[in-house]
Amino acid sequence: MATNTSAIPLEDIATALNAPERLIGLHFFNPVPVLPLVEVIWSKYSDQDMVNRGMQFAGQIGKMPVRCKSAPGFLVNRALLPYIFKAIEAVAKGENADHIDEALVDFGMPMGPVELADQIGLDVCLDAGIVLGIVPAAKTLLDEKCKAGTIGRKSGSGFYEWDGNQAIRARQSQDPSVMATIAKNMLTPMIEECRQAVDEQVVDSADSADAGMIFGIGFPGFRGGPLNWAKEN
């Protein structure tokens, strides 16, 4: 028995089952046809044979499985959300959203964190932040956006106006050293959460954490993943 939950601890679901050892998580990432990662989640109840079968199943359907312990946000959402909230906090304090996003695109990300928040939905980001933790400035700004009904792409506007699936933003580059500094600052919480996930054995190695972020959110592969990049820089 597998759940695609991105937030509910497996232990909570397992308490309702007659055979909790059968329960695992198979957490896919949107858009599912594009992103190859599947987090295969185990809990203290899980039979390792079931976890292994989950890993094999993900591989058989052409996905990249990463084994994760049941913990808030598992690996990817745990590391992704603080990165998004760091950017929203910066916007709340007066920084330019387009400059932040362009710096991360220049770094190699498929899109910047502010545009990504709009893409996910600001209401979804806020709900996830309430569960997993969110800095006050980001929460206040997201509250305002949600109350105004400007929740991102699906409402036609959020931090940006949207034309269908395209965010309308300037996409202006700046001095490379400025762009690099912005990217480094925005990535700091992601790197720290990946380190903690390894230390807490949510994933079994730094390589697994790096693979999860490359295949789950599109962290640039040529950078080697957040932990590898941080080690080299």
N, C-alpha and C positions, 0 to 999 in steps of 0.2 A: 504494500500500500504506500503510495507516494503522494506528497502534497507539494504544490507549487507556491506555497506561501513565501512571501518575502520578509515577513515580520513576526508571525506567531511562533513562539518557541515550540519545538516538536514535543517537548515534555508536557506542555499543556494539552496538546491533541492526544498524546499517548495515554493520558489518564482515563480517557473515555473508551479505550479499546480493550478487548479481551486478550489480544495478543500484541501488546505494544512493541515487542521486539521486531515485528514486521514493518513498522513505520519508518520511512526515510523521507527526506526532502529531495525533490528534483526541481531546482529553481532555475527556470529559463530567463533569458533577458530579451527585452524588446528593442528593436523588432526581431522576433525569433528567427525568421528566415535569414537574417543578416549576421546577427551576433552568435558566435559559435559556443560561448561558454554555457555550461550547466554546473551550478554548484550542487554537489551531491552531499546532502546534509545527514549527519548522524547525531544521535543523542545517547544519553547514558543507557537507554533502553534498547538501542538498536543492535540487532544481530549483525555481526560483521559480514556474514554471508549475504545478507540483504543489501548492505552497503556496496559490497563488491558487485552484486548483480545490477545495482543502480549505475555504477561506474561503467560496467560492460554495456548496459542498455544505451547510455548516452553516447558511447563510442560507436555502437552499431548504427545509430541514426545520424552519424556524421558530426557529432558535437564534441567539444573539448571539455571533459569532466575535471572538476577540481573538488577534492574531498574537503569538507568543512564541518567543524563541530557546530552544533546548535548553539547560537549565541546571538544577541541582538544585532540585526543587520547582516549576520553571517560575515562574509569577507567584503564583497564588493559594495553593498549599500552602506556598510559601516564606514568604508573609506571614502566613498563617493559623496555622501551627504555633507560631511564637514567641509569638503572642498567647495561644494555649491554654496553652502552657508557662509563660508569665508568671503566669497565673491559678492553675495547679496549684502553682507555686512559692510563691505567696502563701498558698494553703491549707496547704501543707507547713509554712509558717512561722507558722501559727496564725490566719490570716484566715478569716472566715466565707464559705463557698462561696456560700450563698444571697444574701448581701449583694453579692458580686461579680456574680453573675448578674443580680440585680435591677437593679443599676446599669447594666449594659449593655443590658438590655431597656428600661429607662427612656430610655437614649440613643437607642434605635431599632432595636437588633439583634433579629432574630427569636428568638434565645435567647442566654443568656450562655455564656461560654467553658467553664465547668466542666460545665454540662449538655450542651453540644455535645460535649465529650470523651466523656462517658458515651454519648451518642447514636452517635458514630463507633465507639466501642469503645476501651477503654483499652489493650488489646493492640495495636490498630492504631496508636494514637497513639505508643506506646512504640517499635514497630518503625520508624515513620516518623522519630521523633526520633533513633534510633540512626543512621539514614542521613543525615538532614539537620542534626542537631545538637540538643542538648537540655541545659538547665541541670541541674546535678547534683541539686539538691533535688527537682525535678520527676521526674527519672529514678528516684531512690530511692523516691519515693512511688508512682509507676506500677509499679515492680518489685514493691513490696509488694502492691499491689492485684492484679496479674496472678498472682502466686504464690498468693494467697488465692482466686483464681477469681472475684473481684468485678470484672468487666471492663466494667460498664456495663449499658445497657438489655438487651442480648442475654442477659445472665446474671441479670437481675432486680435487680441492685444494683451500684453502683460508688461514686461520690461521693454518689449519692442512691439510695434505694429506688425501684423502678419498678413502676407498675401498667400493664402493657401498654406502650403508647407514651408514657405520661405520667410524668414525673419527679415524685416526691412531695417537694415543698419548700415552705417557708413563704411565699415570694413577698412578703416584707415590705419596703415602701419605707422610706427613711430621709430625713434632711434633704437637700434638693435639692443643696446645695453639697457635701455628703459624697459623694452619688451621682455628681456630676459629676467630683469628684477621682478617685474609684475608676475611672470610665470612662476618664478621660484617662490614668491610669497604665497601665491594662491595654492601651490601644490604642497606646501608644508604640512597642513593638517592631514592630507591624504597619505603622505609618507609616514607620518607619526602613527596613524591608525593601522597601516599595514605592518609597521614594526610591532605594535602591540598585539595584533592578531597572531603574528608568529610567536611572540613571547608567551601568549596565552594558549598556544597550540590550537587555535581556531583552524589554522592551516598548518601543514607539517613542515613547511620550509619557506625561506624567502623566495625561492624559485617558484613555488606554488602561488605565493601572493602576487608575484610579478606576472605570472601567466594569467591569473584571474583578472587582473586589471587590464592587461593587454587584450584579452579575448572577451572581457565583459563590458568594458567601456570604451575600448579603442585607444588606450594609452599607447603612444607611438612605439611600435616594436623595435625600431632602430635605437631607441633609448634604453631598451633592455628591461623596462618595467620600473615602477617608482623606486623600489629599494635599490636596484642596481644603479639607476641614475643618481640617486642620492649618495650612494657609496663612492661613485666616481666624481661627484661634484661637491 
